[in-house]
């Protein structure tokens, strides 16, 4: 990817996460990126296209990070599903954590017809499907049910941590996740 396009994308990501999408205008983005509107629109035809690109990049970055973490466990499906919330806790408690882009975007664009909301919803489903695959690999009978429960814990804890850093929500979610995973593994 072109260096300037990547810079615009990174600046936009930072501003959207810290200031909000609707509160961040194109003028602010180009000023912080040190470029012009014409250049921004060369790479992203509209602000909506830029927002969609930010969401896609954020989702890919998180998935790559999570895959790397879980990949370090080798071929141990039970351990992967059990370590999932350890890694999520590590991510949420890191100083650089500013929230989950698809959760924030869906709140700012609540209309289900909106493309930004639709992509946010898709990314939520993809994360749940990722958990389903982990559960299936661990031979959990109700992999879909467990994935839904764990994704609800994840999204709720992230929301709570976005509202109040250090709220303890992620620790409580991790504890609940461990209980659900242990029970699901016993029933399999």
N, C-alpha and C positions, 0 to 999 in steps of 0.2 A: 504494500500500500504506500502511496505517495506520502512523504514525510509531513507535508503541510496538511494533507487530508487527515492523517493520523493525529496531528496536533489539534486540529479543529474538533475531531471526535473526542479526544481526551479532555480538552478544555470543556466541551459541552457536557461530557459525563460528569466531571467534577462540579460544574455549576448546577446542573440539573439535580444532582444528588444533595448538594449543600443548600441551594437556594430554592429549588423547586423548578419544575419544567415551565409552568405558566408564568412564573415570576422572572424567568430569565429570557430576556429578549435577544434577538439576533445582534443588535448593537453591542450588547455586553459581551456576547461570545466573540465577536470579531475583535473587539478592543482587547480582551484578555489574550486571545490567540495571536494578536499582532498581525492581523490580516484585514481584508476588506470584505464587504458583503458580496461583491462580485465574485471573489474567490470562493467564499463559502457556498454560494449558489452554483458555482461551477461543479462542485463535488456533491452537493445535496440540493436538489431542485427546490425544495421547500423546507420550512422548519419541521414539518411533520416527517419528511424523509430523514432529516437529521435525527429526530427523536427515535424513529424506528431503528436507525443504524446504531444509535447509542444503546438501545435495548438489546439488539442482537449481539453487539460486542460484549456488553456486560454479562449477558447470559452465557455466551461462549467462554468468557474468561472464568466465570465461576465453575462451569462444567469442567473445563480443562483442569482447573485447580483441584476440584474434587476427584476427578479421574486420576490425577497424579498421586494424590493422597491415598486413595483406595488401591491404586496399582502397586504401591509400595508394600501392600500386604500379600502380594502374590496370589496364589490360587486357594484362598481360604474364604469361601462364601459366607460362612457363619460369622467369621471375624469382621468381614467387610460390613455386613448389615449392623453388627454391634458397634463398630467404630464410627459409623456415619455421624452420630450426634457428637462424638468427641471432636471430629473435624469441624463440624458446624459451630460448636462452641468456640473452638480455636479461632475460626474466622470472625464470628460475631464479637468476640472479646478483643480482637486485634485493634490497635489504635487507629488503623486506617478504615475500619468499618464505618460505612455511612448509610447502610441499609441495602435493600434489594430493589433494584431498578424496576422490575415488573410489578412489585407491590406498590411502590410509590406512584408509578405511572397509571396503574388502574384506579388509584384513588383520585388522581388529577383528571382522569378521562373516564368517568363512570358510565358513559353511554356505551352500551354493548355493541352498537353499530359502528363506533369509532375504530379505525384501524389500530390505533395505539392500544386501546383497551383489548381489542381482539388478539394482538400480539402478546400482550401481558397475560391474558387468559391462556393462550397457547403455551407460553413458557411455564406457567404454573402447572399445566397438564404434563408438559415434558419432564418437569422435575418429579412429579408424582410417578410417571412412567419409569423414570430412572430408578426410583426407590422400588417400584414393582419388580424390575429386572433383578435388583439386588436380592429381594425377597425370594423370587423364583429360583435364583441360583443357590440360595440357602435352603431350598426345598420347603418353603413355608406354604402350607395349603392355601390359605386365603391371602395370597400375595397382594391382590388389589385392595383388600380391606385394610391390611396393615399399612400399605403405602398411603392410603387416604388418611388414616389416623396420624401417621408420621408427618405427612405434608401439612396437616392442620396444625400440629404441634410446632413445626418449623415456621410456618407463616405467622402464627400467633406470637411466638417468642420473638421473632424478628420485629414484628410490629411493636411489641412492648419495649424492646431494646432501642428501637428508633425513637420512641416517645421519651424513654428515660434510660440512658446508658447506665449499665450496672444494676438494672432493676432486679436481677436474679431470675428473670424469666427464662433465659436460655438454660440455666442450671436446672430449673424445675422441669422444663421441657425435656432435657436430657434424661433426667431421672424417670419421667413418665415414659419416654421412648424406650428406655432399658427394660422397664416392666412389660411393656407391650411386646417388645422383641423377644424377651425371654419366654413369655407365655406362648407366643406364636411358634417359637422353635420347639417348645415342649409338645405342642399339639400336632406337630408335623411328623 
